[in-house]
Amino acid sequence: MLKNVSLMSLLLFVALFIVLNSMTPAYLQENLYVYRIVIDVFYDVTDDLGFVEENISLNTVPNQLIEIDVPLIPPPTGGKGYYELINISYSPTHKNVYLSYSVDKKRNVVKLVFNATKSVLVRYAIYNYLDEIGIGVYGLLMDLSNFSIANNMYAKIRIIGNYTVDVYPSLNVSITSSKDVVTIELNDPQPYTIIIVEKGFEEITTPPMTSPTTSMETSVQQQPLAILGTNDLILISAIVIATLLLLYLIWRRHRAGVEVETIAPGDIFSDETIRDIIVAIGDLGGEIKQSDLVRATGRPKSTISRRVKRLSEEGFVEIIRKGKYNIVKLTPKGKEIYGKIKSEEKSKE
């Protein structure tokens, strides 16, 4: 009986020692937290792809292994978007660092296990996050809600190309434009919808970038609609149009299915742009960079992008990712159409 009591006491002592020993490191690091996350995004509208870099900073260097779920920018719901992890690194000034990671695509996080460094850099590529709303008009959904794990967050999104851009919601948002890049700066962890408009379409799709939205809303409340000036009515109309576009984008994102406009065989021969694309690819041996199709056909980037997407959905071309470029390649079905077009051209000579 005495032996049994002694054995039980020993087991209880060992168990208590293990529990206390496991709690001690956590106690020493109880004030450890994610201090700041800085997000840099470069997005190419023409190729519908982007590069993301997230810099995660802790308030102090962990003296033990810790695990953190770092959020990734999720693909829009109901679309064809996806992301691919490129690499994860830490400052070379830190020594004896252990770092491992795994991606949880259901939760859109990368699980980090590391020690001995307070800063980790996560790089990944994002594809097909755009939604084409209309001719020359695109929507880009950037859901930053999960970045609320940090005490503060800062995001800089660069849209590559010559576009007019609006962001909703617009509070605490900064937008600056140069010749070939539009830069958006954000500070709040929430979903953002970015409306991207090619130059030449902005007057009929979005309100002026410099319009004082807040004061406009105030003036509408203070004045009867009947005595508003012509400029006020135009501005209100523009805001209404932009709101409708935003609602349409949200509706498109949350649809269960995606409707695809099919190409009937006869349309191949009647659509000059499609004919030019197929001929340009065929004349160059059956494949070409998508960006080179703009020069080869003389058509706008948005037009080429729409036609290539339709041709791919109908099985006439295959889009292959090589580095940062899209390679458009004729399928057997596309080669057959190419042969018919060339035969038709010869018969007319």
C-alpha positions as CSV (number, residue, x, y, z in Angstrom):
1,M,0.0,0.0,0.0
2,L,2.8,2.4,0.9
3,K,4.6,1.6,-2.3
4,N,1.4,2.5,-4.3
5,V,1.1,5.8,-2.5
6,S,4.8,6.6,-3.2
7,L,4.4,5.7,-6.8
8,M,1.3,7.9,-7.2
9,S,3.0,10.8,-5.5
10,L,6.0,10.4,-7.8
11,L,3.7,10.4,-10.9
12,L,1.8,13.5,-9.6
13,F,5.1,15.3,-9.0
14,V,6.4,14.5,-12.5
15,A,3.1,15.6,-14.1
16,L,3.2,18.9,-12.1
17,F,6.8,19.4,-13.2
18,I,6.0,19.0,-16.8
19,V,3.0,21.4,-16.6
20,L,5.0,24.0,-14.8
21,N,8.0,23.6,-17.2
22,S,5.8,24.1,-20.2
23,M,4.1,27.2,-18.8
24,T,7.4,28.9,-17.9
25,P,8.4,30.0,-21.5
26,A,4.9,31.2,-22.2
27,Y,5.0,33.3,-19.1
28,L,8.3,34.8,-20.1
29,Q,6.9,35.8,-23.5
30,E,3.4,36.7,-22.4
31,N,3.8,40.3,-23.9
32,L,4.8,39.1,-27.3
33,Y,2.4,40.2,-30.1
34,V,2.3,41.2,-33.8
35,Y,3.2,44.9,-33.8
36,R,2.9,45.8,-37.4
37,I,2.2,44.3,-40.9
38,V,3.2,46.2,-44.0
39,I,1.8,44.9,-47.3
40,D,3.1,45.8,-50.7
41,V,1.1,44.8,-53.8
42,F,2.0,45.2,-57.5
43,Y,-0.9,44.4,-59.8
44,D,-0.8,44.1,-63.6
45,V,-4.3,44.6,-65.0
46,T,-3.3,43.4,-68.5
47,D,-2.1,40.0,-67.4
48,D,-4.4,39.8,-64.3
49,L,-1.6,38.9,-61.9
50,G,0.1,40.5,-59.0
51,F,3.0,40.2,-56.6
52,V,2.5,40.6,-52.8
53,E,5.1,41.1,-50.1
54,E,4.0,41.1,-46.4
55,N,6.5,42.2,-43.7
56,I,5.4,40.9,-40.3
57,S,7.0,42.6,-37.3
58,L,6.8,41.5,-33.7
59,N,7.2,43.9,-30.8
60,T,10.2,41.9,-29.6
61,V,12.5,38.9,-30.5
62,P,10.9,35.6,-29.3
63,N,13.3,33.6,-27.0
64,Q,11.4,30.4,-27.8
65,L,9.6,28.8,-30.8
66,I,6.3,30.5,-31.5
67,E,3.5,29.9,-34.0
68,I,1.7,32.6,-35.9
69,D,-1.0,32.4,-38.5
70,V,-0.2,35.1,-41.0
71,P,-3.1,36.1,-43.2
72,L,-2.9,36.1,-47.0
73,I,-5.1,38.2,-49.3
74,P,-7.9,35.8,-50.2
75,P,-9.1,35.2,-53.7
76,P,-12.5,36.8,-54.5
77,T,-15.4,34.5,-53.7
78,G,-16.9,32.7,-56.7
79,G,-14.1,33.6,-59.1
80,K,-11.1,31.9,-60.6
81,G,-8.5,33.6,-58.4
82,Y,-5.7,31.8,-56.6
83,Y,-2.3,32.5,-55.0
84,E,1.1,30.8,-55.0
85,L,3.7,31.1,-52.2
86,I,7.1,32.3,-53.5
87,N,9.2,32.3,-50.4
88,I,9.5,33.3,-46.7
89,S,12.6,34.9,-45.3
90,Y,13.9,36.8,-42.3
91,S,16.6,39.4,-41.6
92,P,20.1,38.1,-42.3
93,T,21.4,40.0,-39.2
94,H,19.6,37.5,-36.9
95,K,21.5,34.3,-36.1
96,N,20.5,30.8,-35.1
97,V,17.0,31.3,-36.5
98,Y,14.6,28.3,-36.9
99,L,11.8,28.9,-39.4
100,S,9.2,26.5,-40.8
101,Y,5.9,27.2,-42.5
102,S,2.9,25.6,-44.1
103,V,0.0,27.1,-46.1
104,D,-3.6,26.6,-45.1
105,K,-5.6,27.5,-48.2
106,K,-9.0,26.9,-46.5
107,R,-8.3,29.7,-44.1
108,N,-6.0,31.7,-46.4
109,V,-3.1,31.8,-43.9
110,V,0.5,30.7,-43.8
111,K,1.4,29.1,-40.5
112,L,4.8,30.3,-39.3
113,V,6.9,28.5,-36.6
114,F,10.0,30.4,-35.7
115,N,12.3,32.0,-33.1
116,A,15.2,34.4,-32.7
117,T,13.8,37.0,-35.1
118,K,11.2,39.7,-34.8
119,S,10.6,40.3,-38.6
120,V,9.5,37.8,-41.2
121,L,8.9,38.5,-44.9
122,V,6.2,36.5,-46.9
123,R,6.2,36.8,-50.7
124,Y,3.5,35.3,-52.9
125,A,1.9,35.8,-56.3
126,I,-1.9,36.3,-56.9
127,Y,-3.7,35.5,-60.1
128,N,-7.1,36.3,-61.6
129,Y,-8.3,38.6,-58.8
130,L,-9.9,41.0,-61.4
131,D,-13.5,41.1,-62.4
132,E,-14.2,42.7,-65.8
133,I,-17.3,44.8,-65.2
134,G,-17.6,46.3,-68.7
135,I,-15.5,47.6,-71.6
136,G,-12.4,49.1,-70.0
137,V,-13.8,48.8,-66.5
138,Y,-12.4,46.3,-63.9
139,G,-13.0,45.5,-60.2
140,L,-10.3,44.4,-57.8
141,L,-11.4,43.1,-54.4
142,M,-8.8,43.3,-51.7
143,D,-10.0,41.9,-48.5
144,L,-7.7,43.0,-45.7
145,S,-10.0,42.1,-42.8
146,N,-7.8,39.3,-41.4
147,F,-4.8,41.7,-41.0
148,S,-6.5,43.0,-37.8
149,I,-4.2,40.5,-36.0
150,A,-1.6,43.3,-36.0
151,N,-1.6,46.4,-33.8
152,N,-1.4,48.5,-36.9
153,M,-1.4,47.8,-40.6
154,Y,-0.3,49.6,-43.7
155,A,-0.9,48.6,-47.3
156,K,0.4,50.1,-50.6
157,I,-1.2,48.8,-53.8
158,R,0.3,49.8,-57.1
159,I,-1.8,49.3,-60.2
160,I,0.5,49.1,-63.2
161,G,-0.7,51.0,-66.2
162,N,-2.5,54.2,-67.2
163,Y,-5.8,54.0,-65.4
164,T,-8.2,56.0,-63.3
165,V,-8.8,54.4,-59.9
166,D,-11.5,54.7,-57.2
167,V,-11.5,52.9,-53.9
168,Y,-14.5,52.0,-51.8
169,P,-14.8,52.7,-48.9
170,S,-12.7,55.8,-49.4
171,L,-12.1,56.9,-45.8
172,N,-8.4,57.1,-44.9
173,V,-7.5,56.2,-48.5
174,S,-4.7,57.9,-50.5
175,I,-4.5,57.7,-54.3
176,T,-1.7,59.1,-56.3
177,S,-1.1,58.7,-60.0
178,S,2.0,58.9,-62.2
179,K,2.4,58.1,-65.9
180,D,2.3,54.3,-65.6
181,V,1.4,53.6,-62.0
182,V,-1.5,54.4,-59.7
183,T,-0.5,54.0,-56.0
184,I,-3.2,53.3,-53.3
185,E,-2.3,53.6,-49.6
186,L,-4.6,52.0,-47.0
187,N,-4.4,51.8,-43.2
188,D,-7.6,50.0,-42.1
189,P,-8.0,46.2,-42.0
190,Q,-11.2,45.8,-44.0
191,P,-12.4,44.8,-47.5
192,Y,-11.7,47.3,-50.2
193,T,-13.2,47.3,-53.7
194,I,-11.0,49.0,-56.3
195,I,-12.6,50.2,-59.5
196,I,-10.1,50.5,-62.3
197,V,-11.0,52.4,-65.5
198,E,-8.9,52.7,-68.6
199,K,-8.3,56.2,-69.7
200,G,-11.0,57.4,-72.0
201,F,-13.8,55.6,-70.2
202,E,-13.7,57.4,-66.8
203,E,-16.2,60.2,-67.7
204,I,-19.1,57.7,-68.1
205,T,-18.2,55.2,-65.4
206,T,-16.8,56.9,-62.3
207,P,-17.0,60.2,-60.5
208,P,-14.1,62.7,-60.9
209,M,-11.2,61.7,-58.7
210,T,-11.0,65.2,-57.1
211,S,-14.7,65.4,-56.3
212,P,-15.3,66.4,-52.6
213,T,-17.6,63.5,-51.8
214,T,-18.3,64.5,-48.1
215,S,-19.2,68.1,-48.8
216,M,-21.3,67.0,-51.8
217,E,-23.4,64.8,-49.5
218,T,-23.8,67.7,-47.1
219,S,-24.9,70.1,-49.8
220,V,-27.5,67.5,-51.1
221,Q,-29.0,67.3,-47.6
222,Q,-29.2,71.1,-47.2
223,Q,-30.7,71.9,-50.6
224,P,-33.9,70.8,-52.3
225,L,-33.2,68.7,-55.4
226,A,-35.2,71.2,-57.5
227,I,-32.7,74.0,-57.0
228,L,-29.5,72.1,-57.5
229,G,-27.2,73.4,-60.2
230,T,-26.4,71.5,-63.4
231,N,-22.9,70.6,-62.2
232,D,-24.3,69.2,-59.0
233,L,-26.8,67.0,-60.9
234,I,-24.0,65.7,-63.1
235,L,-21.9,64.9,-60.1
236,I,-24.8,63.1,-58.3
237,S,-25.4,61.1,-61.5
238,A,-21.8,60.1,-61.6
239,I,-21.8,58.9,-58.0
240,V,-25.0,56.9,-58.6
241,I,-23.4,55.2,-61.6
242,A,-20.3,54.4,-59.6
243,T,-22.4,53.0,-56.8
244,L,-24.4,50.8,-59.3
245,L,-21.1,49.5,-60.7
246,L,-19.9,48.7,-57.2
247,L,-23.2,46.8,-56.4
248,Y,-22.9,44.9,-59.7
249,L,-19.3,43.9,-58.9
250,I,-20.4,42.6,-55.5
251,W,-23.2,40.7,-57.1
252,R,-20.8,39.1,-59.6
253,R,-18.4,38.1,-56.8
254,H,-21.1,36.3,-54.9
255,R,-22.8,34.4,-57.6
256,A,-22.7,30.7,-57.3
257,G,-21.9,30.2,-61.0
258,V,-20.2,32.2,-63.7
259,E,-22.0,32.8,-67.0
260,V,-19.7,32.5,-70.0
261,E,-20.5,34.1,-73.3
262,T,-19.8,31.4,-75.9
263,I,-18.3,31.9,-79.3
264,A,-20.3,30.3,-82.1
265,P,-18.2,29.1,-85.1
266,G,-19.6,31.8,-87.3
267,D,-18.5,34.5,-84.8
268,I,-14.9,33.5,-85.3
269,F,-15.0,34.7,-88.9
270,S,-17.1,37.8,-88.2
271,D,-15.1,39.2,-85.3
272,E,-12.1,40.9,-86.8
273,T,-10.2,41.1,-83.5
274,I,-10.5,37.4,-82.9
275,R,-9.4,36.7,-86.5
276,D,-6.4,39.0,-86.1
277,I,-5.5,37.3,-82.8
278,I,-5.6,33.8,-84.2
279,V,-3.7,34.8,-87.3
280,A,-1.0,36.6,-85.3
281,I,-0.5,33.5,-83.1
282,G,-0.5,31.1,-86.1
283,D,1.9,33.2,-88.1
284,L,4.4,33.2,-85.2
285,G,4.4,29.4,-85.0
286,G,1.4,28.9,-82.8
287,E,2.3,30.8,-79.6
288,I,2.9,34.3,-78.5
289,K,3.2,36.5,-75.4
290,Q,-0.2,38.0,-74.6
291,S,1.4,41.5,-74.3
292,D,2.9,41.1,-77.8
293,L,-0.6,40.6,-79.2
294,V,-1.3,44.3,-78.5
295,R,1.5,45.3,-80.8
296,A,0.8,42.6,-83.4
297,T,-2.9,43.5,-83.8
298,G,-2.9,47.1,-82.9
299,R,-5.8,46.6,-80.5
300,P,-6.1,47.9,-76.9
301,K,-4.9,45.8,-74.0
302,S,-8.4,45.4,-72.6
303,T,-9.8,44.2,-75.9
304,I,-7.1,41.6,-76.3
305,S,-7.5,40.5,-72.7
306,R,-11.3,39.9,-73.2
307,R,-10.9,38.1,-76.5
308,V,-8.1,35.9,-75.3
309,K,-10.1,34.9,-72.2
310,R,-13.1,34.1,-74.4
311,L,-11.0,32.0,-76.8
312,S,-9.5,30.2,-73.9
313,E,-12.9,29.4,-72.4
314,E,-14.0,28.0,-75.7
315,G,-10.9,25.9,-76.2
316,F,-9.4,27.7,-79.1
317,V,-6.2,28.8,-77.2
318,E,-4.4,27.7,-74.1
319,I,-2.9,30.3,-71.7
320,I,0.4,29.2,-70.2
321,R,2.1,31.0,-67.3
322,K,5.8,31.5,-67.8
323,G,7.4,33.7,-65.2
324,K,5.5,36.9,-65.1
325,Y,4.1,36.5,-68.7
326,N,1.1,34.9,-70.2
327,I,1.9,32.8,-73.2
328,V,-1.1,32.3,-75.6
329,K,-0.9,29.0,-77.6
330,L,-3.2,27.7,-80.2
331,T,-4.9,24.4,-79.4
332,P,-5.7,21.8,-82.1
333,K,-9.1,23.4,-82.4
334,G,-7.5,26.9,-82.7
335,K,-5.0,25.6,-85.4
336,E,-8.0,24.3,-87.4
337,I,-9.6,27.7,-87.3
338,Y,-6.3,29.3,-88.2
339,G,-6.0,27.1,-91.3
340,K,-9.6,28.0,-92.4
341,I,-8.9,31.7,-92.0
342,K,-5.7,31.4,-94.1
343,S,-7.5,29.4,-96.7
344,E,-10.2,32.0,-96.9
345,E,-7.6,34.7,-97.3
346,K,-5.9,32.8,-100.2
347,S,-9.2,32.3,-102.0
348,K,-9.8,36.0,-102.0
349,E,-6.4,36.8,-103.5
